[in-house]
Amino acid sequence: MSTSLLLLRCGTVPYREAWEMQLRLAERRGAGEIDDVLMLLEHPPVYSRGRRTKPEELPMGTAWYEAQGIEVLDTDRGGLVTYHGPGQLVAYPIFDLAPLGGDVHEYVRQLERVMIGSLAEHGVGAQTIAGLTGVWTEGPAPVPGLAGAAKKIGSIGVHVSKGITTHGLAVNVENDLQPFEWVVPCGIEGVSMTSIAREGGSEANVEAYGGTVARHFGEVFGRETRTVSAADVGLDAAPATLGGER
């Protein structure tokens, strides 16, 4: 097993283009041409619908959301609808699951550990809650009307094909949380969303938090992280936004 984790900082990339990049990297990873890759990026405003998304999760209708400047796209990942936008860190690991025996559940647990550890480093206590997806702030499981309940701060949705992962996780850092209120995020009625900035976390910006996440990926997965360029991993024809500023 390779001990390298190739870190690709992508700047802001539209969702569909980032998905295409993932597929290209996954093909190269499956062929053994590159090591595991961790893409860190932000998306322009978009609602991504997982394979199990139901129409009622976007109650306003696609045309209304698009009129607000938010794209609506179907994806092949697991999970339900979620929102991505500027100020939210998105991490897409292109990983070969062979070292984990192909165990997707263990892979997801490791992603949760990455999120919880990196959030703690920025001053936000976080947890998982049985029966609910993603990562939550401290507090009891949310139920309608319960004061002081946990709030959702991070989401996970993965896809695995031929033992190689795509998609991944998203953590709210300093993003606008209003768009979450216009949908049923992750299919959970009445959920309150939050961010590192809203929780008063330290260094609440995507660049600083992205560095923390990359380091925790290396620690949790036992890899040495090495920053690479798009050309290094065969993405020399990647979108012009790759590596650009927010």
N, C-alpha and C positions, 0 to 999 in steps of 0.2 A: 504494500500500500504506500502511495506517495504521502510524504509528510508536508507537502506544500499546499497552501490555499492561496489562489491567485485573487487578489483584491482589485476589482475594477470599479473605480469611482466614475459614475456616468453623468453627473449633473442632473439636468431636467430632461426627461425623455417622454414623449407621448406614449400612452399605454400600449397601443398596438405595435409601435416600433420596438418598444422594450420586449414585448412578447416575441416578436420575430427574432430579436437578438438572442433571447433565451433558447429558442428552438435551434438556432445555428450553433450555439455553444453546446447544447445538449447532444447534438449530433457529433460534434467533435469530441466531446467527453466520452460518449459511448464507443467511439472508434479508438479511444486511447491516445488521441493526438494532443490533448491538454490535460492538466490536472484539474481538480475541483476549482470552481470559480465562485466568488461571492460578488455579485453586482450590488452596489449601493447607489440609490438614485431617488429622485422625486418625480412625480407625475403632475402634469397640468390637471385641472379638475375633471374627475371621471368617476362614474359608478361602474364597478365591475360586478357582473353577475356570475356566481358560481353555478355548477351543474344542477344544484337543487333549488335554485332561486324560484320563487313563486311570484306571479304578477302583483299580488297585494303588497309585496315588499317595497314596490315603487308606486305608491298610491296616486301620485299626481299624473302619471303617464309620461312616457318618454319625451313627447314634444314639449311638455312643461319644463322638464329638467334641462333639456337642450336650450330652451329659451333663457335659462339662467346661466348659460355658458358651461354646462356640465355635460360631458359626453357620456353616453350609456352604451356599454359593450358587454357581450357575452364572452365567457372564457371557458377553458377546459379544466380549471382548478376545482378542487372541492370547496365546500362551504357555500354560503349564501351571498347576498348583496353586501358590498361595502363601498366606502368612499375613499378615494385617494386625491390629494391635492397638495399644493405648495406648502412647505413647512412640516410635512409628514415624511419620515424616513421610511423608504421601502428597501427591503433586502431580498434579493433573489439568489439563493444558493443553487448552483448547478452542480449537484453532488451525485457521485456514484454510491448507491446504498449497499454495495457488496460488503464493505467493512462492518456494516451493521447487520449482516445476514439478510439484507432486504427488508428489515423490520421498519415499516413506515411509522408505526406507533412510537417506537423508540426514537426515530428521527424527529417526530413532532415534539416529543418530550424534551429532546435536546434543544430544539428551537425555543421552547418555553424557558428553558434554563438560561439561554442566551439573553432573552428579553428581560427576565426577572433580575439577573445579575447586572446587566447594563443599566437598567432603571435604578437599581439600588445605588449604583455608583454616582448617579445624578440626583440622588436624594429623594427618590420616589419608591416607597415600599410597594411591592406588587406580588401577586399570587395567581394561581389557577383556581378555578371553582368547578367542582364536580358537576358534570352535566352541561356546562357552558363552555363555549369555545373561546380561545384567545387568552389574554392576560389582563388581569384586573388590579385595581388599587386595593389597598387593605380595607377590610370591612366585611360585613355579612353579605351573603348572596342577595342580589337585588330582587325585590318584589315590589309591585306597585304601592306607592305611598310610604315605603320604609325610608325614614330619614337615616343618613349616615351609611347607606349601603355602598358596596363597592361599585366603582365606575370602570368602564372598559377603556383601556388605554392602548392595547395592542391586539392585532388580529393575525390569524394564521390561515392560510389556504394553500395547499400544495397539490401538485400533480406529479405522478410518476409514470414514466414510459420506458420500458426496457431497462428498468433499474436505475434510471437517471431522473433526478428531481428537477422541476421547474416551479415557478411562482415561489411563494415563501411567506414573508411576514411584513407587517407594517406597524410602525409605532408613531403615535401622535406626539409631535415635539412642540411645535409652535404654530400649528395650522388652525384655520378657521373651522370651528366645530359645528357651525350652523347647518351645513349640508347633511350631516348625520341625522338632524332632526326632521328632514324631509323624506326620510325612508325608514324602513324597519331594519336597522343595521344588524347584519349577521343573523337576521331572522328572529331577533330577541325583542319582544314587545316591551316598551317602557324602559329600555336600557338608557343609562346616562353615559355619554362619552366624555372623556377628559384628555388632557395632554400634560406633558412635562411642564410646560409653561404655566398652565392653569393650576397645577399642583405645587407650584413654587419651586420646582426642581432647579438644580444648578446648571449653568451653561446650556440654557434651553434654546439651542440652535442646532440645525441639522448637521452641519459640518462637525461640530464637536461631538455630538452624540453618535454620529456615524463612525468616528474613530473608536469610540468606546465599544460599539457593537462589533466592529471588526476584530478588536482584541479579544472580546468574549467568545466570538466564533472560534478563534484559534485555540483558546483555552478549553472550551467545552468539547470541541471535536479533535483536540490533540494535534493541531497543525501549526506550522510556521507560516504566518501571513506574509505575502510578498506582493507589493503593489505593481500592477502591470498596466500597459496601455491597451487600447482597442486592437491595435495592430499585432501586439504580442499574442493575442488569443484568436487571431484570424478575423477580426471585425474591422478591417481597414476600410470597408465600405459601409460602416455603421452610420447612423443618422448624424447630421451636422451638429446636433445638440450634444452629442456625446462629449462629456468632459467639460461642457460649457457652464457658465455661471447660472445661478438661480435667477 
